[in-house]
Amino acid sequence: MTDAEIIAKLDQYKWYHILPVQGSVSTPGNKDFAKHHAPVLRQMDAIDFRGKRVLDVGCRDGLFCFEAEKRGAAEVLGIDTSLSLGAVEFLIPFYQSRVRMKEMGLYDLTTVDHGQFDIILFPGVLYHLRYPFTALSTLADLLPEGGRMVIETGIFADTDKHALLYCPVGKESPYEPSSVTFYNRKGMVDSLRTFGLRTDATDYKSDKDRKTTDGSVIRGTFLCTKVAALAAEHPHHYWKGGAHKHWQK
C-alpha cells in the first residue's frame, strides 16, 4: 500500500494510540496520552517477554500488545470495554500480528475461562474504576507465582504517611467524572501486597512527579511480582464474607 492509501484507511477510524505504520505514517492518536507511555515501556524493559503469555487490560489500539509481541511474547490478549476497530480490522492484518483483541471488562476475566498469564499490563485504567480492590484481586488471581504486572495509574501524591484512597465524585475529579479512584503511593504498594503482589519498582513521567507531595494527582507506574505468601499475611477469609474468628464460638 502507498502512504496515501494507508492514510486514507486510517482516516476511517478513531485512534487513541500513536503507532508507526509505514515510513513516516502513524496512527493519528492523542499526543497528550502518549506522554504517559515512557514509564510503562521502561518497566517493560525489566521483564523477559520471550515465550510468555501476556494480557493487556484496557488495550485500546494495542500499543502495548504489539510491543509485547515485538519483545517475543508467545501469546498476547488485549481486552477493552470499547474494542478498537482500527486495530482489529486494519493494524493486526497489516502487521501480520498474532495479537488477539476482545471486547470485555476485566471483571469478567476468570482463570477457568482464560487461564493464567505470565505478564499483565494494566496502564491507564485503575483510576477509572469504582471497584479498584476487586480489580486488583481479579488480576492477581490471573498471575502464577512469579508472574509480573505493570500498573500505570493516577496517583494522589502526598507525604505517604498513611495508605490512602482518594475517591472524588463529579467535578471534584482532577481529570473528568469517570476518573474516581486515586491511591497515594503507600496505598498502592500496600494494597498490592495484600493481594500477593510485591512492588519491585516505581516510575514516573519526570523527577518532578517523583518528588511531588502537595496532594496533586500525578501518574505513577508500578512493576510487581506475584508472591502468594504475601497475601497470606492478611485476613482474606474475613474480607470475602467469612466470620471473624473473634465472634466464632
C-alpha positions as CSV (number, residue, x, y, z in Angstrom):
1,M,0.0,0.0,0.0
2,T,1.1,3.5,-0.7
3,D,1.4,6.1,2.1
4,A,-1.7,7.9,0.7
5,E,-3.7,4.7,0.7
6,I,-2.7,3.9,4.3
7,I,-3.6,7.5,5.4
8,A,-7.0,7.2,3.7
9,K,-7.6,3.9,5.5
10,L,-6.5,5.3,8.9
11,D,-8.9,8.2,8.5
12,Q,-11.8,5.7,8.6
13,Y,-11.2,5.1,12.3
14,K,-10.8,6.9,15.6
15,W,-7.4,6.4,17.3
16,Y,-6.1,6.7,20.8
17,H,-2.5,5.4,20.4
18,I,0.1,6.8,18.1
19,L,1.5,3.7,16.3
20,P,4.0,3.6,13.5
21,V,2.5,2.1,10.3
22,Q,4.8,2.6,7.4
23,G,7.6,5.1,6.8
24,S,6.6,8.4,8.3
25,V,2.9,7.4,8.6
26,S,1.5,6.7,12.0
27,T,-2.0,6.4,13.5
28,P,-3.2,9.9,14.5
29,G,-3.6,9.2,18.2
30,N,-3.6,11.6,21.1
31,K,-0.3,13.3,21.8
32,D,-1.2,14.1,25.4
33,F,-1.9,10.4,26.2
34,A,1.4,9.4,24.6
35,K,3.3,11.3,27.3
36,H,2.3,8.6,29.8
37,H,3.8,5.7,27.9
38,A,7.5,6.1,28.6
39,P,7.5,4.8,32.2
40,V,5.4,1.8,31.2
41,L,7.9,1.0,28.4
42,R,10.8,1.4,30.8
43,Q,9.3,-1.1,33.2
44,M,8.6,-3.5,30.4
45,D,12.3,-3.4,29.7
46,A,12.8,-5.1,33.1
47,I,10.7,-8.1,32.0
48,D,11.6,-11.0,29.8
49,F,8.7,-11.4,27.4
50,R,10.1,-14.3,25.4
51,G,7.7,-17.2,25.2
52,K,5.3,-15.6,27.7
53,R,1.6,-15.4,27.8
54,V,0.5,-11.7,28.1
55,L,-2.7,-9.9,29.0
56,D,-3.1,-6.2,28.2
57,V,-6.1,-4.7,30.1
58,G,-7.6,-1.6,28.5
59,C,-5.6,-2.2,25.3
60,R,-7.3,0.4,23.1
61,D,-5.4,0.4,19.8
62,G,-2.8,-2.1,21.0
63,L,0.3,-0.1,21.6
64,F,1.5,-2.4,24.5
65,C,0.1,-5.5,22.9
66,F,2.2,-5.0,19.8
67,E,5.2,-4.0,21.9
68,A,4.9,-7.3,23.9
69,E,4.7,-9.2,20.7
70,K,7.9,-7.5,19.4
71,R,9.6,-8.5,22.6
72,G,8.9,-12.1,21.9
73,A,5.6,-12.9,23.7
74,A,4.2,-16.2,22.6
75,E,0.6,-15.1,23.0
76,V,-1.0,-11.7,23.6
77,L,-4.6,-11.0,24.5
78,G,-5.8,-7.4,24.7
79,I,-9.2,-6.6,26.3
80,D,-11.1,-3.3,26.3
81,T,-14.7,-2.4,27.0
82,S,-14.7,-0.5,23.7
83,L,-12.9,-2.5,21.0
84,S,-10.6,-0.6,18.6
85,L,-12.0,-1.4,15.1
86,G,-8.9,0.2,13.6
87,A,-6.7,-2.2,15.4
88,V,-8.8,-5.3,14.7
89,E,-9.7,-4.5,11.1
90,F,-6.5,-2.7,9.9
91,L,-3.4,-2.9,12.2
92,I,-3.5,-6.6,13.1
93,P,-3.7,-7.7,9.5
94,F,-1.3,-5.0,8.3
95,Y,1.3,-6.0,10.9
96,Q,0.6,-9.7,10.3
97,S,0.3,-9.9,14.0
98,R,-0.9,-12.8,16.2
99,V,-2.3,-10.4,18.8
100,R,-5.9,-11.2,19.8
101,M,-8.3,-8.4,21.0
102,K,-11.6,-9.0,22.7
103,E,-14.3,-6.6,23.8
104,M,-14.9,-7.3,27.5
105,G,-14.3,-5.8,31.0
106,L,-11.7,-7.0,33.4
107,Y,-14.2,-8.2,36.0
108,D,-15.3,-10.9,33.5
109,L,-11.8,-12.4,33.5
110,T,-11.5,-15.8,35.2
111,T,-8.9,-18.4,35.3
112,V,-11.5,-21.0,34.3
113,D,-12.3,-19.2,31.1
114,H,-8.9,-17.6,30.3
115,G,-6.2,-19.4,32.3
116,Q,-3.3,-17.6,33.8
117,F,-1.0,-15.1,32.2
118,D,2.8,-14.7,32.8
119,I,2.6,-11.0,32.4
120,I,-0.3,-8.5,32.8
121,L,-0.1,-4.9,31.5
122,F,-2.6,-2.6,33.2
123,P,-2.0,1.0,32.1
124,G,-4.4,3.9,32.4
125,V,-7.4,2.0,33.7
126,L,-7.3,1.7,37.5
127,Y,-8.2,5.3,38.3
128,H,-11.4,4.9,36.3
129,L,-12.7,2.0,38.4
130,R,-15.2,2.4,41.2
131,Y,-14.3,-1.1,42.5
132,P,-10.4,-1.0,42.5
133,F,-9.9,-3.7,45.1
134,T,-12.0,-6.1,43.1
135,A,-10.0,-5.3,40.0
136,L,-6.6,-5.9,41.7
137,S,-7.9,-9.1,43.3
138,T,-9.1,-10.3,39.9
139,L,-5.9,-9.6,38.1
140,A,-3.7,-11.0,40.9
141,D,-5.6,-14.3,40.6
142,L,-4.7,-14.4,36.9
143,L,-1.0,-14.4,37.7
144,P,1.0,-17.5,38.6
145,E,3.7,-17.4,41.3
146,G,6.5,-15.2,39.9
147,G,4.2,-13.6,37.3
148,R,4.8,-9.9,36.6
149,M,2.4,-7.0,36.3
150,V,2.9,-3.4,35.2
151,I,0.3,-0.9,36.5
152,E,0.2,2.7,35.4
153,T,-2.4,5.0,37.0
154,G,-3.2,8.4,38.5
155,I,-1.6,8.8,42.0
156,F,-2.6,11.1,44.8
157,A,0.8,12.5,45.6
158,D,1.0,13.3,49.3
159,T,3.6,12.6,52.0
160,D,2.7,8.9,52.2
161,K,2.4,8.8,56.0
162,H,-0.8,6.7,55.6
163,A,-2.2,4.4,53.0
164,L,-4.9,6.4,51.4
165,L,-7.5,6.1,48.6
166,Y,-8.9,9.4,47.2
167,C,-12.4,8.9,45.7
168,P,-13.5,12.2,44.1
169,V,-17.0,12.5,42.6
170,G,-18.2,14.5,39.6
171,K,-16.5,17.9,39.2
172,E,-14.1,17.1,42.2
173,S,-12.2,14.7,39.9
174,P,-8.8,16.1,38.9
175,Y,-9.4,14.7,35.4
176,E,-13.0,14.2,34.4
177,P,-16.1,12.5,36.1
178,S,-15.1,8.9,35.1
179,S,-11.8,9.3,37.0
180,V,-12.8,8.3,40.5
181,T,-10.0,6.2,42.2
182,F,-6.6,7.6,43.2
183,Y,-4.4,5.7,45.6
184,N,-1.5,7.5,47.2
185,R,1.8,5.7,46.6
186,K,1.8,4.0,50.0
187,G,-1.9,3.0,49.5
188,M,-1.0,1.5,46.1
189,V,2.0,-0.5,47.3
190,D,0.3,-1.7,50.5
191,S,-2.9,-2.7,48.7
192,L,-0.9,-4.6,46.1
193,R,0.8,-6.5,48.8
194,T,-2.5,-7.7,50.3
195,F,-3.2,-9.4,47.0
196,G,0.2,-11.1,46.9
197,L,1.8,-8.5,44.6
198,R,5.3,-7.3,45.6
199,T,6.2,-3.9,44.2
200,D,9.7,-4.1,42.7
201,A,10.0,-0.7,41.2
202,T,8.1,2.6,40.8
203,D,8.5,5.0,37.9
204,Y,7.1,8.4,36.9
205,K,7.0,10.7,33.9
206,S,9.6,13.0,35.5
207,D,11.7,13.6,38.6
208,K,9.3,16.4,39.5
209,D,6.4,13.9,39.7
210,R,8.6,11.5,41.7
211,K,9.2,14.2,44.3
212,T,5.7,15.7,44.4
213,T,4.0,15.6,47.8
214,D,1.5,18.5,47.6
215,G,-1.7,16.4,47.2
216,S,-2.0,16.8,43.5
217,V,-2.6,13.9,41.2
218,I,0.4,12.6,39.2
219,R,0.9,9.5,37.1
220,G,2.8,6.6,38.6
221,T,3.9,3.2,37.2
222,F,4.4,0.1,39.4
223,L,6.3,-3.1,38.5
224,C,5.1,-6.0,40.6
225,T,5.8,-9.7,41.1
226,K,3.3,-12.3,42.3
227,V,4.4,-13.7,45.7
228,A,1.4,-15.6,47.0
229,A,2.8,-15.8,50.6
230,L,2.3,-12.0,50.9
231,A,-1.4,-12.4,50.6
232,A,-1.5,-15.0,53.3
233,E,-0.4,-12.3,55.8
234,H,-3.9,-10.7,55.5
235,P,-7.4,-11.7,56.6
236,H,-8.9,-12.5,53.1
237,H,-11.3,-15.0,54.8
238,Y,-12.9,-12.1,56.5
239,W,-12.9,-9.8,53.5
240,K,-14.6,-12.4,51.3
241,G,-17.5,-12.9,53.7
242,G,-16.2,-15.2,56.3
243,A,-16.8,-14.8,60.0
244,H,-14.2,-13.0,62.1
245,K,-12.6,-15.5,64.5
246,H,-13.3,-13.2,67.4
247,W,-17.0,-13.8,67.0
248,Q,-16.9,-17.5,66.4
249,K,-17.8,-19.8,69.3
